[in-house]
Amino acid sequence: MRYLESRGISRSLLKGLVDAGDVYGTMRGGVACAVFVGRDRTGVPRYAALRSCEGGFKGEAPRSDKRFAFSLQSVRNNGVLHVFESAIDALSYATILEHEGKQTASLGMLSLGGAPKLPLALAQHLDDRPYIASLALHLDNDEAGRRAAREIARAAASRGVAASMEPPPEGKDVNEFLLARRSRGRAPDRGR
C-alpha cells in the first residue's frame, strides 16, 4: 500500500482492490513486490503482474495467462474500454477520476501488462465483452506508445471497434501525469 500510495494511487481505491484480492504484496528474491491479479470472466485468477517496490523489476508470476491481464471491470456497461500499458497507469487514471469526483464504476479499464503490442489480453477482453464498441488508448506518450496505439487501433477497427488515442497531456505516462499534478499541489485533472 505504501509503495502504491507513493505513486499517487488513491488509498480508497487500493483498499477496495486489496480487500477483493486483486492487489496484494509479496516478496520475490528478498524484494517487496506489488502484485496485480488478472481474472477470467468467471472471476478465477489467471494472471499476476509483479512490480518491485524498490528498483525496476517488472514481471509476471509463473504460468500467468497473458489473455487475462489486470483489469478494473465496469459495474455498468457504457461500451468503452480504457486501455493502459500498466496496472499502475490504470490505477492512476482511476485516481484522477476519483479526484475529479467522477465515478469509475461504469468504466472498464484494462492493463496490457507493459506489453502494448497487439496484446492477447485485449483480444480476450473484446471476445468476452462483445458490448465494447470503442477503446480509449491511454498508452505512453512516447514514440513506442504512439506506434503501439496506432497498431492497436488498426486491429480494433478490423473487429469493428473504434479507438481513440488519449495519451497523457504531459509526462511519459498516466502515472507521471498524476504525480506531476500532485507535486504542483493541484487536484489531478486530465487537462481536458
N, C-alpha and C positions, 0 to 999 in steps of 0.2 A: 504494500500500500504506500509506504513512504517513498519508494522509488517512483511509482506512477504519479503520485501527488507532486513530486518534484518535477515531473514532466508537464505539470499543469492540469492533469486529469482530475475531474470533479470527484470529491470524496463520496458524495451520494450516489453517483453513477457507479463508482467502483464497489461500494458496499453491496449494491444490488447484484452485481456480477459475481462478486466473491460469494455472497450468500447462495447464488444459484450454482456455484461450482464452475463457472465459465472463466474465471480468472483466479489464479492462486500462485503461491510461491513455492519454489523447490530449490534444492542445492544440486549443482551439476559440477563435478570436479572441484568441489570446495568453493564454488562461486554461486552466490544467490542469483536466481533467475525468476522472472515473471513468466507465467505460463498462460497462454490464451487458447482456450478449448474451442474446437470446431465440432459441431454436431450434425448428424444426418437429419433428414426431415422428420424422423420419428423421435429425435432427441437423444439418440445414442452418441456418445463421444467417439469421434473417428480421427481427430486431428489435434495436435498440440504444438503451437509455435512457442519457442523459448526465446527470451531476450534477457541477456545478463544485466543485472542491476549496476554492475561496475564493468567498465570495459566495453568492447564492441561485439561480443559474441551474439550471433543470431542464428537460430537453427530450428530444428523440429525434433520432436520425440521420435524414437524408432517406430517404424510401422505406421507413421501418420499417413492418412489417406488425403492427398492434396485436393481431392474433389470436395472436401468438407472443411474448408478454412474457417477461421474465426469470423463470426458474423453477429450482428445485432438484428434480431428478427422483428419485423413490424407486427404490432398487435392488430392494427387495421391496415388494409391494403390500399395504398394510393398509387400503385403501379410503377413507382420509381425506385430503383436500386442505386444507392450511393456506393461507389467503389473506391477503395483506398489501397495503397501498396502495403500498409502495415496495420496491425491492430492498434498501435498507439496513435496513428493518424485517424483511424475511425473513432477512437475514444476522444481524441482532441476535437474532432468535428462535433460529436455529441455534446462535449463540454461547452463549446462555443454556442451551440443552440440553446443549451440549458441557461447559460449566462444571458442570452437574449430573451429568456422567458418563453422559449418555444418548446413544445412537446416533441420528444423523439419517438414516442410510441407508434406513430404512423409511418415511420421511416424504416426502410430496410437498409442495412449497411453491411458491406462485405469487405473483408481484408483479403488481399491476394497473397498474403504470406511473404511479402517482399519480392515476389517474382511477377512483375507485371506483363510478362509475355503471355499471349493468348492462354490464360490460365484454365486449368481443369476445374478449379473452384467456381469460376464464373459460368462455365458451360453447365456444370451440375446445378448451380443455383437457378439458372434460367430453365433448365429441364424440370426441376422440382417446383418451380413457381411460374407457370405459364401466363399468369396475370401481369408479370412485369412487362411494361410497354416501353420503358426508357431507362437509360443509365445516366447517372451524373458521375463523371470520371474525375475524381479528386486526386490525381496522381501527382508525382513530384514535379516541381516547377523547374525542370532542367531538360536538356535535350533528350535524355533517355526516357524520362517520364512523358514528354510530349509525343515522342515516337511511339511508345507503348500505347498511349491513349488513342493515337490515330489507328494503330493496328487493331486494338480492341473495338473501336468504333466501326471499322470496316467489317470485322467478324460479326458484331452485333447486328449491323444492317443486313447482313446475309441471312439472319434469323428473323428479320422484321422488327428488330428492336432499335429504337433511336438512341443516340448517345450524344451528350454534350460534354465539352471539355471544361472543367471547372477547377483549374489549379489554384493554389492559394494566391491571394493578391500580393503577398510579399513572403519572402523566405523560400527555402527549398521545398518544404513540405508543410502539411497542415499543423503538425506539432510545432515546428519553428514559428509559424504564424501565431499560434496560440501563445507561445512563450514570449514572443516579441510584444504582443499586445499587453500581456500581463506585466512585463517588465516596465512598460511605459505607464503602468497604473491604470490602464483603461480596461473596462469590461471588454472581453474579446468578441467583437462582432466580425462578420465575414467581409466587411468592407464593401458591401453591395447595397 
